[in-house]
Amino acid sequence: MCPTNFSNEFAVKSMESSLFTDKLAGNLPAPDIHVITSGGLRIPAHSHILAMASPVMERISGRPRRNRKTGEKAIPILGVPCDAVSAFVRFLYSFRCNEEEMQKYGIHLLALSHVFSVPKLKQRCAKELAQGLMVETVVDVLQLARLCDAPELYLKGMKLAARKFKAVEKTEGYKFLQKHDPWLELEILQFIEENELRKKRTKKQKEEQKLYIQLGEAMDCLVHICTEGCTSVGPYDMEPSKKKEPCKRFSTCRCLQLLIKHFATCKKRVNGGCSKCKRMWQLLKLHASMCEQPAKCRVPLCRQFKLKMQQEKKGDDAKWRLLVRKVVLAKTISSLSLPKPQECKPIQHAFSPMSCVHP
């Protein structure tokens, strides 16, 4: 139970650590108003200081309640612990709040800062509560964050509830929520569902980006093989003895060489019955769509594909244009983000260009 008479300790705590009150402590007039708490605590204060710290206090102090017998002005702050009200009034004087008070009364101070429009205290409380979120109290914090319009605290609470939903579901707060606040329960469940969908989309986007990067590497290797030669495959006018050593993208290059060898000797491709040959045709078409110098390009069928696409207007295919743009973009981003190329060792699970381009 709070004492009915306010001691001088509050006045001392209110004025210490405040530059403004340190300078004017000797010149401050006597308190002209009291803040009354639920427990009967009477906190003497100066209405002009409260008004400067809070626009709501400014309006209230202009028309405070008066005691009929003594004529004393008073501002009631009810429904929260006495010590929380004391900490709040001290903040209005000094704009400071110690860690112990924040840990004990953070929830109450957040509510008071919202009701009386004290944004600095509200921001501090939201930050401290977000750092100390626990499974047992996250539902209470979510309810308060929604009522007090604290979006950052609300988002962090939702993330914790989604991450540890099985544990949160067993708490008393969540059971109370199911009976008395079904809308917040629905918001939590919707957030969890949307979070799962976001994870799936992100995973899919990463897989697609990886595919586009692999296709970009395949295009580089195709130009490299058809221009310089690599190990067992190279241009028709290059002697095998002059072909170079394995390139830095050995795994991709090796798979592409195997595909080229198959394409050169396959008998089914004439009738379009070979899936590997179809992949090779698609890779050649993709290169032709990206090539900027078809007249000088040594990749087979590059100029023919360019001419055919122009004549038949297949280049206007929206899906194909999108694929080309994404591969080009992936190549550009990869070249900007990767460090200076170093010699790579062959990897066990090699890239297979045959599985990258779908018909």
C-alpha positions as a printed NumPy array, in Angstrom:
array([[  0.   ,   0.   ,   0.   ],
       [  1.406,   3.382,  -0.975],
       [  1.804,   6.056,   1.722],
       [ -0.716,   8.867,   1.776],
       [  1.931,  11.538,   2.305],
       [  4.617,  12.05 ,  -0.281],
       [  8.137,  12.237,   1.138],
       [ 10.903,  14.614,   0.106],
       [ 12.77 ,  11.737,  -1.543],
       [ 10.738,  12.17 ,  -4.717],
       [ 11.653,  15.822,  -5.048],
       [ 15.322,  14.959,  -4.688],
       [ 15.148,  12.12 ,  -7.254],
       [ 13.144,  14.282,  -9.634],
       [ 15.687,  17.051,  -9.712],
       [ 18.925,  15.092,  -9.67 ],
       [ 20.452,  14.283, -13.077],
       [ 18.397,  17.021, -14.775],
       [ 20.385,  19.897, -16.275],
       [ 17.349,  22.147, -16.356],
       [ 16.326,  21.6  , -12.771],
       [ 19.921,  21.62 , -11.537],
       [ 20.275,  25.19 , -12.728],
       [ 16.859,  26.382, -11.636],
       [ 16.309,  24.289,  -8.504],
       [ 16.798,  27.323,  -6.292],
       [ 14.438,  29.43 ,  -8.373],
       [ 11.568,  26.956,  -8.735],
       [  8.383,  28.064,  -7.014],
       [  6.502,  25.832,  -4.631],
       [  4.583,  22.954,  -6.265],
       [  1.183,  24.132,  -7.439],
       [ -0.381,  20.784,  -8.27 ],
       [ -0.455,  17.185,  -7.042],
       [ -0.491,  13.916,  -8.98 ],
       [ -2.763,  11.427,  -7.204],
       [ -2.263,   7.662,  -7.611],
       [ -4.606,   4.732,  -6.992],
       [ -2.902,   3.961,  -3.665],
       [ -3.377,   7.477,  -2.34 ],
       [  0.146,   8.701,  -3.043],
       [  0.23 ,  12.509,  -3.481],
       [  3.094,  13.656,  -5.677],
       [  3.733,  17.422,  -5.582],
       [  4.639,  18.843,  -8.997],
       [  4.864,  22.02 , -11.042],
       [  2.141,  22.341, -13.652],
       [  4.329,  24.309, -16.087],
       [  7.007,  21.583, -16.07 ],
       [  4.426,  18.861, -16.647],
       [  2.912,  20.946, -19.452],
       [  6.277,  21.35 , -21.184],
       [  6.926,  17.592, -21.078],
       [  3.477,  16.402, -22.163],
       [  0.804,  18.096, -24.321],
       [ -1.847,  16.004, -22.589],
       [ -0.622,  17.188, -19.186],
       [ -0.755,  20.729, -20.536],
       [ -4.461,  20.353, -21.318],
       [ -5.221,  18.627, -18.028],
       [ -3.276,  21.103, -15.899],
       [ -5.329,  23.902, -17.448],
       [ -8.485,  22.414, -15.976],
       [ -7.382,  20.201, -13.041],
       [ -9.614,  18.712, -10.394],
       [ -9.926,  20.773,  -7.214],
       [-10.451,  19.663,  -3.677],
       [-13.702,  21.255,  -2.47 ],
       [-12.362,  21.862,   1.02 ],
       [ -8.775,  22.955,   0.381],
       [ -9.035,  24.108,  -3.242],
       [ -5.959,  22.014,  -4.049],
       [ -5.322,  21.224,  -7.744],
       [ -4.823,  17.551,  -8.555],
       [ -4.254,  15.271, -11.563],
       [ -5.323,  11.665, -10.944],
       [ -3.317,   8.871, -12.61 ],
       [ -5.099,   5.671, -11.66 ],
       [ -4.872,   1.996, -12.532],
       [ -1.071,   1.621, -12.337],
       [  1.299,   1.035,  -9.387],
       [  2.299,   4.049,  -7.303],
       [  5.998,   3.565,  -8.004],
       [  5.319,   3.462, -11.745],
       [  3.539,   6.834, -11.503],
       [  6.454,   8.187,  -9.467],
       [  8.923,   7.017, -12.118],
       [  6.756,   8.58 , -14.813],
       [  6.595,  11.983, -13.111],
       [ 10.347,  11.864, -12.467],
       [ 10.849,  11.272, -16.193],
       [  8.768,  14.35 , -16.986],
       [ 11.211,  16.366, -14.871],
       [ 14.538,  14.789, -15.827],
       [ 13.783,  12.891, -19.094],
       [ 15.625,   9.939, -17.576],
       [ 14.616,   6.566, -16.234],
       [ 16.957,   4.038, -14.626],
       [ 17.223,   0.399, -15.666],
       [ 15.64 ,  -0.945, -12.475],
       [ 12.496,   1.136, -12.971],
       [ 12.34 ,   0.155, -16.626],
       [ 12.56 ,  -3.55 , -15.801],
       [  9.911,  -3.359, -13.088],
       [  7.45 ,  -0.941, -14.642],
       [  8.238,  -0.981, -18.372],
       [  4.725,  -2.111, -19.34 ],
       [  3.074,   0.542, -17.131],
       [  5.433,   3.266, -18.337],
       [  4.668,   2.378, -21.948],
       [  0.959,   2.759, -21.283],
       [  1.485,   6.079, -19.476],
       [  3.792,   7.42 , -22.193],
       [  1.15 ,   6.6  , -24.806],
       [ -1.767,   8.087, -22.864],
       [  0.105,  11.31 , -22.024],
       [  1.959,  11.587, -25.389],
       [  5.559,  11.354, -24.227],
       [  7.277,   9.904, -27.35 ],
       [ 10.789,   9.771, -25.9  ],
       [  9.689,   7.576, -22.991],
       [  7.472,   5.517, -25.289],
       [ 10.384,   4.773, -27.602],
       [ 12.612,   3.813, -24.669],
       [  9.955,   1.51 , -23.175],
       [  9.234,  -0.19 , -26.497],
       [ 12.938,  -0.839, -27.024],
       [ 13.462,  -2.251, -23.527],
       [ 10.362,  -4.457, -23.721],
       [ 11.423,  -5.776, -27.128],
       [ 14.817,  -6.765, -25.756],
       [ 13.27 ,  -8.541, -22.768],
       [ 10.501, -10.417, -24.566],
       [  9.737, -13.847, -23.098],
       [  7.363, -16.634, -24.045],
       [  5.402, -16.224, -20.799],
       [  4.684, -12.509, -21.327],
       [  4.672, -12.091, -25.104],
       [  0.853, -12.213, -25.358],
       [  0.468,  -9.428, -22.779],
       [  3.091,  -7.357, -24.589],
       [  1.308,  -7.89 , -27.913],
       [ -1.973,  -6.672, -26.468],
       [ -0.311,  -3.605, -24.997],
       [  1.699,  -2.875, -28.157],
       [ -1.511,  -2.942, -30.203],
       [ -3.337,  -0.652, -27.774],
       [ -0.406,   1.759, -27.476],
       [  0.392,   1.866, -31.201],
       [  3.946,   0.497, -30.859],
       [  4.507,  -1.206, -34.259],
       [  8.131,  -2.23 , -33.756],
       [  7.371,  -3.883, -30.423],
       [  4.297,  -5.525, -31.956],
       [  6.328,  -6.933, -34.862],
       [  9.035,  -8.345, -32.603],
       [  6.389,  -9.883, -30.36 ],
       [  4.732, -11.489, -33.379],
       [  8.052, -12.903, -34.562],
       [  8.699, -14.458, -31.15 ],
       [  5.158, -15.874, -31.   ],
       [  5.551, -17.359, -34.481],
       [  8.982, -18.797, -33.738],
       [  7.931, -20.424, -30.453],
       [  4.221, -20.842, -31.019],
       [  3.962, -24.302, -29.416],
       [  5.34 , -22.907, -26.148],
       [  3.285, -19.691, -26.367],
       [  0.129, -21.709, -26.974],
       [  0.514, -23.381, -23.558],
       [  0.802, -20.115, -21.598],
       [ -2.006, -18.705, -19.477],
       [ -1.893, -15.507, -21.474],
       [ -2.713, -17.316, -24.713],
       [ -5.529, -19.295, -23.06 ],
       [ -6.986, -16.025, -21.806],
       [ -6.556, -14.621, -25.306],
       [ -8.59 , -17.429, -26.863],
       [-11.548, -16.61 , -24.611],
       [-11.451, -12.825, -24.537],
       [ -9.529, -11.531, -27.57 ],
       [-10.101, -13.811, -30.597],
       [ -9.065, -11.033, -33.008],
       [ -5.521, -10.959, -31.65 ],
       [ -5.393, -14.765, -31.795],
       [ -6.455, -14.56 , -35.439],
       [ -3.732, -11.977, -36.129],
       [ -1.111, -14.266, -34.576],
       [ -2.271, -17.246, -36.654],
       [ -2.353, -15.131, -39.829],
       [  1.145, -13.83 , -39.118],
       [  2.421, -17.4  , -38.693],
       [  0.806, -18.446, -41.983],
       [  2.182, -15.413, -43.833],
       [  5.597, -16.007, -42.291],
       [  5.617, -19.572, -43.621],
       [  4.589, -18.338, -47.065],
       [  7.38 , -15.744, -46.986],
       [  9.904, -18.443, -46.134],
       [  8.681, -20.591, -49.031],
       [  8.832, -17.652, -51.434],
       [ 12.314, -16.724, -50.243],
       [ 13.493, -20.305, -50.641],
       [ 12.006, -20.483, -54.123],
       [ 13.595, -17.164, -55.105],
       [ 16.999, -18.34 , -53.864],
       [ 16.689, -21.569, -55.836],
       [ 15.672, -19.648, -58.961],
       [ 18.528, -17.19 , -58.49 ],
       [ 20.944, -20.087, -58.143],
       [ 19.569, -21.555, -61.37 ],
       [ 20.018, -18.261, -63.239],
       [ 23.587, -17.958, -61.971],
       [ 24.316, -21.501, -63.157],
       [ 22.869, -20.701, -66.576],
       [ 25.035, -17.578, -66.714],
       [ 28.096, -19.684, -65.943],
       [ 27.022, -22.164, -68.637],
       [ 26.853, -19.31 , -71.173],
       [ 30.377, -18.187, -70.242],
       [ 31.67 , -21.759, -70.49 ],
       [ 29.984, -22.249, -73.864],
       [ 31.761, -19.189, -75.265],
       [ 35.008, -20.324, -73.641],
       [ 34.775, -23.831, -75.126],
       [ 33.85 , -22.642, -78.624],
       [ 36.46 , -19.862, -78.658],
       [ 39.495, -21.174, -76.761],
       [ 38.808, -24.836, -76.249],
       [ 38.911, -26.69 , -72.967],
       [ 40.352, -30.167, -72.262],
       [ 38.698, -32.515, -74.78 ],
       [ 36.357, -30.112, -76.639],
       [ 37.171, -27.046, -78.669],
       [ 36.779, -25.238, -82.007],
       [ 37.051, -27.301, -85.194],
       [ 40.148, -25.338, -86.348],
       [ 42.159, -25.868, -83.141],
       [ 44.657, -28.669, -82.734],
       [ 43.998, -30.922, -79.752],
       [ 47.566, -30.436, -78.522],
       [ 46.998, -26.686, -78.258],
       [ 43.866, -26.938, -76.179],
       [ 44.164, -25.426, -72.735],
       [ 44.071, -26.965, -69.268],
       [ 40.792, -27.255, -67.294],
       [ 39.225, -23.84 , -66.687],
       [ 38.372, -22.285, -63.351],
       [ 34.733, -23.441, -63.671],
       [ 35.705, -27.025, -64.189],
       [ 32.495, -28.719, -63.031],
       [ 30.186, -26.603, -65.19 ],
       [ 32.539, -26.701, -68.143],
       [ 32.986, -30.472, -67.924],
       [ 29.229, -31.133, -67.913],
       [ 28.78 , -28.822, -70.885],
       [ 31.525, -30.623, -72.795],
       [ 29.786, -33.958, -72.229],
       [ 26.543, -32.452, -73.47 ],
       [ 28.266, -31.072, -76.588],
       [ 29.838, -34.471, -77.336],
       [ 26.456, -36.135, -77.024],
       [ 24.834, -33.494, -79.225],
       [ 27.463, -34.017, -81.93 ],
       [ 27.006, -37.795, -82.119],
       [ 23.342, -38.369, -81.187],
       [ 21.167, -39.922, -83.924],
       [ 17.836, -39.325, -82.21 ],
       [ 18.039, -35.535, -82.337],
       [ 17.082, -35.533, -86.023],
       [ 13.564, -36.57 , -85.1  ],
       [ 13.52 , -34.537, -81.905],
       [ 13.41 , -37.598, -79.691],
       [ 16.374, -36.862, -77.416],
       [ 15.837, -34.806, -74.263],
       [ 19.571, -34.054, -73.887],
       [ 19.715, -32.635, -77.395],
       [ 16.683, -30.471, -76.636],
       [ 18.563, -29.027, -73.657],
       [ 21.528, -28.28 , -75.897],
       [ 19.296, -26.537, -78.424],
       [ 17.854, -24.416, -75.65 ],
       [ 21.297, -23.468, -74.329],
       [ 22.375, -22.464, -77.841],
       [ 19.196, -20.423, -78.232],
       [ 19.74 , -18.771, -74.844],
       [ 23.271, -17.819, -75.846],
       [ 22.024, -16.373, -79.139],
       [ 19.43 , -14.303, -77.259],
       [ 22.168, -12.853, -75.043],
       [ 24.958, -12.51 , -77.606],
       [ 25.679,  -8.927, -78.67 ],
       [ 28.163,  -9.759, -81.462],
       [ 26.682, -12.608, -83.501],
       [ 28.803, -11.739, -86.548],
       [ 32.035, -12.463, -84.646],
       [ 30.709, -15.162, -82.316],
       [ 32.175, -18.638, -82.714],
       [ 29.398, -20.46 , -80.873],
       [ 27.635, -22.764, -83.363],
       [ 24.276, -21.616, -84.746],
       [ 24.467, -18.245, -82.959],
       [ 23.838, -16.181, -86.114],
       [ 21.235, -18.66 , -87.388],
       [ 19.273, -18.48 , -84.139],
       [ 19.449, -14.668, -84.176],
       [ 18.169, -14.505, -87.719],
       [ 15.438, -17.078, -87.129],
       [ 14.17 , -15.271, -84.024],
       [ 14.034, -11.991, -85.936],
       [ 12.211, -13.535, -88.878],
       [  9.698, -15.534, -86.862],
       [  9.456, -12.884, -84.082],
       [ 10.012, -15.531, -81.429],
       [ 12.046, -12.98 , -79.567],
       [  8.725, -11.41 , -78.532],
       [  7.913, -14.432, -76.329],
       [  7.378, -12.831, -72.887],
       [  8.512, -15.874, -70.9  ],
       [ 11.676, -16.271, -72.94 ],
       [ 12.523, -12.553, -72.667],
       [ 12.034, -12.783, -68.897],
       [ 14.403, -15.764, -68.701],
       [ 17.057, -13.913, -70.711],
       [ 16.761, -10.792, -68.528],
       [ 17.059, -12.776, -65.318],
       [ 20.107, -14.706, -66.52 ],
       [ 21.8  , -11.474, -67.623],
       [ 20.944,  -9.824, -64.297],
       [ 22.221, -12.821, -62.325],
       [ 25.493, -12.741, -64.272],
       [ 25.916,  -9.045, -63.568],
       [ 25.17 ,  -9.341, -59.845],
       [ 27.427, -12.396, -59.543],
       [ 30.318, -10.616, -61.241],
       [ 29.939,  -7.586, -58.954],
       [ 29.535,  -9.485, -55.691],
       [ 32.137, -12.219, -56.103],
       [ 35.801, -11.653, -55.166],
       [ 38.614, -11.91 , -57.686],
       [ 38.41 , -15.341, -59.361],
       [ 40.742, -17.99 , -58.04 ],
       [ 41.516, -21.433, -59.345],
       [ 38.69 , -23.792, -58.418],
       [ 38.961, -27.473, -57.703],
       [ 36.555, -29.977, -59.298],
       [ 33.522, -30.575, -57.11 ],
       [ 31.82 , -33.874, -56.591],
       [ 28.282, -32.745, -57.48 ],
       [ 28.821, -31.07 , -60.815],
       [ 26.436, -28.579, -62.394],
       [ 24.318, -30.097, -65.11 ],
       [ 23.133, -27.651, -67.768],
       [ 20.846, -30.379, -69.021],
       [ 18.558, -29.831, -66.021],
       [ 18.46 , -26.062, -66.054],
       [ 16.496, -24.944, -69.116],
       [ 12.986, -26.31 , -69.357],
       [ 11.245, -26.701, -72.692]])
